[in-house]
Amino acid sequence: MNPSPHSNPQANLLKGNLELILLTLLQDEPKYGLEIVKEAAQRTGGYFNFKEGSLYPALHRLTQAKLLEAEFAYLPRGGSPVRFYRITEAGRKVLERKRQEFEEFTRAVEALTRPV
């Protein structure tokens, strides 16, 4: 039995804003998957706790759309190479547009939920 789509509103909000969230996390410097997961959790007090099943397909989609570039590199501590993701110029333009859309949406929701 599949759960109702309304049973996990946090997951629905995450899905609808994942592009904005990932581009934001990568705007300052390239990061690999585990860094993205840790930073999202740390910056949101654990609210965002990405799972591989949603993170890597989203990163792949953003790379395919040329909003991110990906390259393998070694971590300073050694080991196997990991894939680092870097935002592209096109990604920065999309990020700015997504931020504006989100701010407009947030203002509209706040206007509706404010006591009259």
DAPEPE-V39808 format. One record per pair of residues at least 12 apart in sequence whose C-alpha atoms are under 8 Angstrom apart, sorted by the first residue. I is the first residue (numbers start at 0). GAP is how many residues later the second one is. D is the distance in Angstrom with one decimal. If there is no record, write none. Layout:
[[I GAP D] [I GAP D]]
This chain:
[[17 40 7.6] [18 39 7.5] [18 43 7.6] [19 75 6.1] [19 78 6.0] [19 79 7.1] [21 14 7.8] [21 37 7.8] [22 64 6.7] [22 68 7.0] [22 69 7.6] [22 72 6.1] [23 71 7.0] [24 14 7.6] [24 15 7.3] [25 59 7.3] [25 60 6.3] [25 61 6.0] [26 59 7.8] [26 60 6.1] [26 65 7.3] [28 57 6.8] [29 54 5.9] [29 55 5.2] [29 56 4.5] [29 57 7.3] [30 53 5.1] [30 54 5.5] [30 55 7.0] [31 50 6.6] [31 51 5.6] [31 52 4.3] [31 53 6.0] [32 22 7.7] [32 23 7.6] [32 50 7.4] [32 51 7.4] [36 12 6.6] [36 13 5.7] [58 26 7.9] [65 22 7.0] [65 24 7.0] [65 25 7.2] [66 20 6.1] [66 21 5.4] [66 22 7.4] [66 23 5.5] [66 24 3.9] [66 25 7.6] [66 27 7.8] [67 17 6.2] [67 18 5.4] [67 19 4.5] [67 20 5.3] [67 23 6.3] [68 16 5.6] [68 17 5.2] [68 18 6.4] [68 19 6.5] [69 13 6.2] [69 14 5.5] [69 15 4.5] [69 16 6.4] [70 12 5.3] [70 13 5.4] [70 14 6.8] [71 12 6.0]]
